[in-house]
Amino acid sequence: MRAFLILLILAASVANAQAQDPGMQAAQQATMQAQLAAMQAQQAAQQAMDQATQANQQAMQAMNQQMQATSQATPVGFYAAKPSFSLKPGTYAAAQMVKIKDATRGAIIYYTTDGWTPTTASARYTGPITIGATTNLQAIAVTAFGTRSRVATAQYTVTAIPERPASAAPEATPLTNNAAASGTVAPASAAAVPGQLVLRAGTVVPLVFAADVTSKNTDVGDKIPMTLAEDLKDGDMVLVKKGAPAFAIVREADGSRGGGVPGEIGFEIDSLNADGTLVKLYGSAYKEGQDKAGTAIVMGAVFPFGAFFKHGQQAEIKKGTPFTAYVDADVILTPAK
């Protein structure tokens, strides 16, 4: 409409200029064309400003929607309620029983007692757990759709461990994230060649991490150095010496993110080097940092978009952290020198 009015004005001016001398006509036409160009430029600038305003409003709307999602009871990626423990964390003079509950209907609870973050490969909760020694109890809930809760953690310290009668059978301990049903020490036996021994499948291999690992600078496929924590023996005969190198491979790695989402590391043990002989191992574990969803929600309520700037804790595995692996298949070894 504005351009149409400008054209009318220009046409009228041209008609009026016809009665004037040619020089005057040219000057007036140049002036009108300059004014028309200026008005068109102003119109284009206004249109660009309107588009920028609209884009900003859309961005604000998207950010508000994300803020609303973050302010829910659980952070993005967690859809089951966080499990709860019947016993408060703390120090106790005797063994205690702990029940684990979850408010999500039909959710299955998995737990660990060795400090590793539980997964669906961990022990499934089927009844009260006896805490007879200092324990770091962790639990998650998993829905029928495979979505999981935040990690519930409780540190229990037991100052007095009751004596077990000599005739009593050892208590069964639940499988943890890296344990296996065949995880017993299997003695080596004589091989067909004199001077060689067989390291049996299922033999327990105690390892420790040889370096610090963090989700901040770890990528999928990275190798994690580990070492043998103690000699592997068959009776008094040393098969593999303490300190033998081993390594694990990172299968899952994510740094912490805004909204209080923590970092995570998942790995699988690969092999042990026994004086040049590669011993294939198996075992895996998962480590997750502490989530900060609650803090992020509070920050978002106090400061606009504050939740996006509050990250969860990175997953960290310290040098010297123990890990139990198992021999994957029989291996013929020469006794260590």
C-alpha positions, -999 to +999 in steps of 0.1 A: +000+000+000+028+024+009+046+017-024+014+023-043+010+057-026+046+066-034+040+057-071+010+080-072+030+108-057+058+102-082+033+101-111+017+134-100+051+150-096+062+139-131+030+153-146+035+185-129+071+186-140+061+183-177+051+220-176+085+230-164+118+233-182+138+201-189+165+208-163+139+213-136+122+181-146+154+161-144+162+175-109+127+167-096+128+132-110+162+125-094+149+138-061+118+117-062+137+086-072+161+092-043+132+096-019+115+065-032+148+045-028+151+058+008+116+048+016+121+014+001+152+009+022+134+020+053+106-005+045+131-033+040+148-024+073+115-025+091+106-059+076+140-073+087+134-060+122+100-076+123+115-109+112+142-107+139+116-100+165+096-130+154+126-152+155+135-140+189+100-147+202+102-183+188+136-188+205+122-176+238+092-199+234+115-229+227+137-220+257+106-217+280+094-251+269+129-266+277+128-248+310+094-263+318+107-298+309+138-293+331+116-282+361+098-315+362+106-339+391+133-357+371+158-345+346+157-353+308+164-390+303+150-401+336+114-412+338+111-434+368+109-422+404+141-423+423+142-453+447+142-447+485+158-466+513+141-476+546+173-469+565+189-435+567+226-433+557+249-432+587+270-451+612+256-482+630+270-504+657+255-536+643+243-551+610+211-536+596+183-545+572+175-521+544+144-522+522+143-504+488+111-490+475+101-471+443+069-450+436+068-459+399+042-487+393+058-518+378+093-505+380+121-530+387+149-521+411+185-529+406+213-523+431+250-525+438+270-526+470+305-521+456+305-485+446+297-490+409+266-474+394+239-501+390+225-511+356+201-538+344+230-562+346+233-556+384+215-575+412+177-573+411+161-563+443+139-591+456+138-584+494+155-567+523+193-564+521+216-571+551+242-545+556+268-562+578+299-540+569+306-506+556+287-504+523+280-479+495+245-489+485+232-476+452+199-483+434+180-475+402+144-482+391+137-492+355+102-491+339+087-516+316+096-493+287+133-493+296+135-458+310+153-455+343+154-433+374+181-412+389+206-430+411+198-433+448+229-436+470+234-443+507+266-448+526+264-471+556+292-476+582+290-506+605+314-503+634+310-538+649+310-568+626+294-598+644+315-629+647+304-658+626+303-693+642+329-717+628+302-740+616+281-714+599+281-713+561+293-681+545+266-656+536+256-654+500+265-620+485+246-605+456+261-602+422+273-567+414+277-549+382+309-568+373+303-601+389+294-633+372+279-666+382+311-685+373+332-660+392+352-684+414+389-689+415+396-719+393+429-736+399+453-742+370+459-777+359+487-795+341+488-789+304+498-815+278+533-799+275+556-803+305+563-771+323+530-754+312+498-749+331+463-740+322+446-709+335+410-719+337+380-699+324+362-682+352+393-676+373+389-644+393+414-616+381+417-587+406+426-555+389+431-518+398+429-488+376+463-475+366+452-439+360+424-414+368+394-415+344+368-388+340+338-385+317+349-349+309+377-360+285+369-397+278+355-409+244+340-442+233+367-465+221+394-451+245+415-477+263+417-475+301+450-488+316+447-513+345+471-536+363+469-569+381+464-562+418+479-594+432+497-625+419+476-652+401+487-684+417+482-722+415+490-732+450+525-717+456+532-714+419+529-679+404+512-679+370+510-641+365+528-616+386+512-586+403+515-555+382+509-572+349+492-547+325+456-550+314+432-526+298+395-519+294+377-503+265+352-474+269+318-483+255+298-454+267+309-419+276+291-386+281+301-354+299+278-337+323+252-313+309+230-284+319+199-291+339+219-311+365+225-341+341+256-360+353+284-374+333+287-412+327+313-438+317+306-474+308+335-499+300+343-535+293+375-552+304+395-566+275+426-585+283+456-591+306+492-594+293+508-624+311+545-621+301+536-617+264+506-641+264+473-623+260+447-635+284+412-626+273+390-613+302+354-604+306+335-580+330+320-546+327+308-517+349+291-483+347+299-452+366+277-421+368+284-388+385+261-372+410+231-355+394+223-320+403+187-318+391+174-304+424+199-276+425+193-268+388+156-265+395+162-241+424+186-220+403+160-219+375+134-206+399+157-178+412+176-168+380+161-169+345+176-198+326+198-206+356+191-243+353+209-245+320+241-234+336+241-259+365+258-291+353+258-325+371+290-340+384+314-357+360+317-394+364+351-401+379+371-433+385+402-428+407+436-444+401+438-475+424+400-483+422+396-521+424+378-540+397+371-578+394+374-594+361+373-631+350+392-652+326+371-657+294+386-690+282+413-716+292+448-703+285+480-722+286+507-704+305+543-709+316+548-702+353+561-667+359+598-663+366 
